[in-house]
Amino acid sequence: MIEILLPTLIPLYIIIAFGYIGGRWMDVHLHSMAIVSMYFISPVVNFGAIWRLQFTPSYLLLPVMVYVVAASMAFLSYRLARIKWKDDTANLCGMALGGANTGYYGLPIILALFGPDAVGIYLLATFAMTLSENTVCYYIGARGAASVKDSLIKVIKLPAFHAIWAAVLLNFLGVEPPKAFLTYWQYFAGSWVVIGMMLIGVALAGVKSFRINWPLIGFTFFMKFVVWPLALGGIIALDVYILHLFTHQIHIMLLIAGIVPLMANTVAFAARLGVRPGEAATAVLLSTLFALFYIPAVFMVLGIQLNP
């Protein structure tokens, strides 16, 4: 497992460095890359992955469960942070901790461990993270300036949202994806990871100064790398002992969703909303560096095998 993980994770950091170089010295623009990723590549990746999925009705429970956890983590983090910070640091905490980098960072891990056939169920479950990012996270970050109605409209406008329901419909109708589409879907999946990780580097390049706020780092690390895995571990335990709906493979996917670093959009949201972008960039960078050692350590400590 570790021999698979490390060669998969290390190139991601090289791609981040490429993005930083491009943003710092080659006039690569964050906004343009984000548009390409969000409006062109992400919908195709989600659409193709779910279209080819061997579907069962129980899978629809996964995004609901994950969304409840993600939204709860956002509000819990905000409330706990308000105890220590009376300024917009608490908003940054709530915004950063209502999601995770399950796409750009988590997808290569899923591909390495389980192959492309498992991507559909993973993206279906973790699309709930995207919904959380664009609803409760953005709402908390904007300090209430974004209404619930505005947040819902923002979600409805997400191309990936429409790609997912369309793919579910085709899947239920029994329409098979053509071979040519599957070939190009793999190209899109690879480019999504590359552009997504470069986005982190480009965003970091746009930050004028990094400021390490150690209490903030300690709080976000505790919530992201301790509380988040325990929360999704609760879903796994609920299924293992009571529901019996999901496979061991899906349990590992949920674990991976819980232990990946802070969401990449934290930096973009913080810059757009003026919520301590320097501290946000530092937190995302340090959590991404920490994950290189943390994720293999979790697999080692738990003794996880692909087949129980």
C-alpha positions in Angstrom: 0.0 0.0 0.0 2.8 2.4 1.0 4.7 1.6 -2.2 1.7 2.6 -4.2 0.9 5.8 -2.2 4.3 7.5 -2.0 5.0 7.4 -5.8 1.5 8.6 -6.4 1.7 11.5 -3.9 5.2 12.9 -4.5 4.5 14.0 -8.2 1.6 16.1 -6.9 4.0 18.3 -5.1 6.1 18.7 -8.2 3.0 19.9 -10.0 2.3 22.4 -7.3 5.8 23.7 -7.8 5.2 24.0 -11.5 2.1 26.0 -10.8 4.0 28.3 -8.4 6.7 28.9 -11.0 4.0 29.7 -13.7 2.1 32.0 -11.4 5.2 33.8 -10.1 7.3 34.3 -13.2 5.2 33.3 -16.3 2.0 35.3 -16.0 -0.2 32.3 -15.5 -3.6 33.5 -14.3 -5.5 31.7 -11.5 -8.9 32.9 -12.7 -8.5 31.4 -16.2 -7.2 28.1 -15.0 -10.0 27.9 -12.4 -12.6 28.5 -15.2 -11.1 25.8 -17.4 -11.1 23.3 -14.5 -14.6 24.2 -13.1 -16.5 24.7 -16.3 -14.9 22.3 -18.8 -12.8 19.6 -17.2 -14.6 18.9 -14.0 -18.1 18.3 -15.6 -16.6 15.8 -18.0 -14.7 13.9 -15.3 -17.8 13.7 -13.0 -20.1 12.9 -15.9 -18.0 10.0 -17.3 -17.1 8.5 -13.9 -20.7 8.3 -12.8 -22.0 7.2 -16.2 -19.7 4.2 -16.2 -20.5 3.3 -12.6 -22.1 0.0 -11.7 -24.9 1.7 -9.9 -26.9 0.6 -6.8 -29.6 2.7 -5.1 -27.7 2.7 -1.8 -24.9 4.8 -3.4 -27.2 7.8 -3.4 -26.9 7.8 0.4 -23.2 8.5 0.3 -23.3 12.1 -0.9 -26.1 12.8 1.6 -24.0 11.4 4.5 -20.8 13.2 3.4 -22.6 16.5 3.0 -24.1 16.3 6.5 -20.6 15.7 7.9 -19.0 18.4 5.8 -21.6 21.1 6.6 -21.5 20.1 10.3 -17.7 20.4 10.3 -17.9 23.9 8.8 -20.4 25.2 11.4 -18.7 23.3 14.3 -15.3 24.7 13.3 -16.7 28.2 13.1 -18.4 28.0 16.5 -15.3 26.6 18.2 -13.0 29.1 16.6 -15.3 32.0 17.8 -14.4 31.0 21.3 -10.8 32.0 20.7 -11.0 34.5 17.9 -13.5 37.3 17.7 -12.4 38.5 14.3 -12.6 37.0 10.8 -10.1 34.2 11.7 -13.2 32.2 12.9 -14.8 32.7 9.5 -11.6 31.5 7.8 -11.7 28.4 10.0 -15.3 27.6 9.2 -14.7 28.2 5.5 -11.5 26.1 5.3 -12.9 23.1 7.3 -16.2 22.5 5.5 -14.5 20.5 2.7 -11.3 18.9 1.7 -9.0 18.4 -1.3 -10.8 15.2 -2.3 -10.6 15.9 -6.1 -7.2 17.1 -7.1 -5.4 15.3 -4.3 -7.7 12.4 -3.5 -8.5 11.3 -7.1 -4.9 10.1 -7.9 -4.9 8.0 -4.7 -8.2 6.4 -5.8 -6.9 5.7 -9.3 -3.7 4.2 -7.9 -5.4 2.0 -5.4 -8.5 0.9 -7.2 -8.3 1.9 -10.9 -10.7 4.0 -13.0 -13.7 1.7 -12.4 -13.9 2.9 -8.8 -13.7 6.7 -9.6 -17.5 7.1 -10.2 -18.6 6.1 -6.7 -15.8 8.2 -5.1 -16.7 11.3 -7.1 -20.4 10.8 -6.4 -19.7 10.7 -2.6 -17.2 13.5 -2.6 -19.3 15.8 -4.8 -20.9 16.5 -1.5 -17.7 18.3 -0.5 -18.1 20.6 -3.6 -21.6 21.3 -2.5 -20.4 22.1 1.0 -17.7 24.4 -0.3 -20.1 26.4 -2.4 -22.8 26.6 0.2 -21.9 26.7 3.8 -18.1 27.4 3.3 -18.7 30.3 1.1 -21.5 31.6 3.3 -19.4 31.5 6.4 -16.4 33.0 4.7 -18.6 35.9 3.4 -19.7 36.5 7.0 -23.4 36.2 6.0 -23.1 38.5 3.0 -24.1 35.6 0.8 -27.7 34.6 1.5 -28.9 31.0 1.6 -30.7 31.7 -1.7 -27.5 33.0 -3.3 -25.6 29.9 -2.2 -28.2 27.6 -3.6 -28.2 29.5 -6.9 -24.4 29.2 -6.9 -24.7 25.4 -6.6 -27.4 25.1 -9.3 -25.0 27.0 -11.7 -22.2 24.5 -11.1 -21.7 22.6 -14.3 -20.6 19.5 -12.4 -24.0 19.5 -10.6 -25.8 19.1 -14.0 -23.2 16.6 -15.2 -23.9 14.4 -12.2 -27.7 14.2 -12.5 -27.4 13.7 -16.3 -24.9 10.8 -15.8 -27.2 9.2 -13.1 -30.1 9.4 -15.6 -28.1 7.8 -18.4 -26.9 5.2 -16.0 -30.4 4.2 -14.8 -31.6 4.2 -18.5 -28.9 1.6 -19.3 -27.2 3.7 -21.9 -23.6 2.5 -22.4 -20.8 5.1 -22.9 -19.0 4.7 -26.3 -15.4 3.6 -26.2 -14.1 6.9 -27.7 -15.7 8.8 -24.8 -14.1 6.5 -22.3 -10.7 7.1 -23.9 -11.0 10.8 -23.8 -12.5 10.7 -20.3 -9.2 9.3 -19.0 -7.4 12.2 -20.7 -9.7 14.6 -18.9 -9.3 12.9 -15.5 -5.5 13.2 -15.8 -5.6 16.8 -16.9 -8.1 17.6 -14.1 -5.6 16.5 -11.5 -2.7 18.3 -13.1 -4.5 21.6 -13.5 -6.1 21.3 -10.0 -2.7 20.9 -8.3 -1.2 23.6 -10.4 -4.0 25.9 -9.2 -2.7 25.5 -5.7 0.8 26.7 -6.8 -0.6 29.5 -8.9 -2.8 30.7 -5.9 0.2 30.5 -3.6 2.3 32.5 -6.1 -0.3 35.3 -5.9 0.0 35.7 -2.1 2.3 38.6 -1.3 3.4 37.4 2.1 3.0 34.2 4.1 2.2 34.5 7.8 2.3 31.5 10.1 -0.4 31.9 12.7 0.5 28.9 14.9 -2.7 28.8 16.9 -4.7 28.9 13.6 -2.5 26.1 12.1 -2.9 24.0 15.3 -6.7 24.4 15.2 -7.1 23.7 11.5 -4.7 20.7 11.7 -6.6 19.2 14.7 -10.0 19.6 13.0 -8.8 18.4 9.6 -6.5 15.5 10.6 -8.2 14.3 13.8 -11.8 15.3 13.9 -12.5 14.9 10.2 -11.3 11.3 10.0 -13.2 10.5 13.2 -16.4 12.0 11.7 -16.2 9.9 8.5 -15.0 7.0 10.6 -18.4 7.3 12.3 -20.1 6.7 8.9 -17.9 3.7 8.3 -18.6 2.2 11.7 -22.4 2.9 11.3 -22.3 0.9 8.0 -20.1 -1.9 9.3 -22.1 -2.6 12.4 -25.7 -1.5 11.5 -26.4 -0.6 7.8 -24.3 -3.1 5.9 -24.8 -1.1 2.6 -21.3 -0.4 1.4 -18.2 -2.5 0.5 -14.8 -2.4 2.1 -13.5 -0.5 -0.9 -16.0 2.3 -0.3 -15.0 2.4 3.4 -11.4 3.0 2.3 -12.6 5.8 0.0 -14.4 7.5 2.8 -11.3 7.3 5.0 -9.2 8.8 2.2 -11.8 11.6 1.9 -11.3 12.3 5.6 -7.5 12.4 5.6 -6.7 14.5 2.5 -5.5 18.1 3.2 -7.4 21.3 3.3 -9.4 22.2 0.2 -7.6 24.0 -2.5 -10.4 26.5 -2.9 -9.7 27.9 0.5 -7.0 30.2 -1.0 -9.2 31.4 -3.8 -12.2 32.0 -1.5 -10.1 33.9 1.0 -8.6 36.1 -1.7 -12.0 36.8 -3.2 -13.6 37.6 0.1 -10.7 39.3 1.8 -10.6 36.9 4.6 -6.9 36.6 5.6 -5.6 35.2 2.3 -2.0 35.0 3.4 -2.9 32.9 6.5 -5.2 30.8 4.3 -2.5 30.1 1.8 -0.1 29.1 4.6 -2.6 26.7 6.1 -3.3 25.1 2.8 0.4 24.7 2.0 1.4 23.3 5.3 -1.6 20.9 5.4 -0.7 19.7 1.9 2.9 19.1 2.9 1.9 17.3 6.1 -0.5 15.0 4.2 2.5 13.5 2.3 3.6 11.8 5.6 0.2 11.7 7.3 -1.7 9.6 4.8 0.8 6.8 4.5 1.1 6.8 8.3 -2.6 6.4 8.7 -2.6 3.4 6.3 0.3 1.9 8.2 -1.1 2.4 11.7 -4.5 1.0 10.7 -3.0 -1.9 8.7 -5.4 -1.3 5.9 -5.5 -3.9 3.1 -7.3 -3.6 -0.2 -9.1 -6.9 0.5 -10.1 -7.7 4.1 
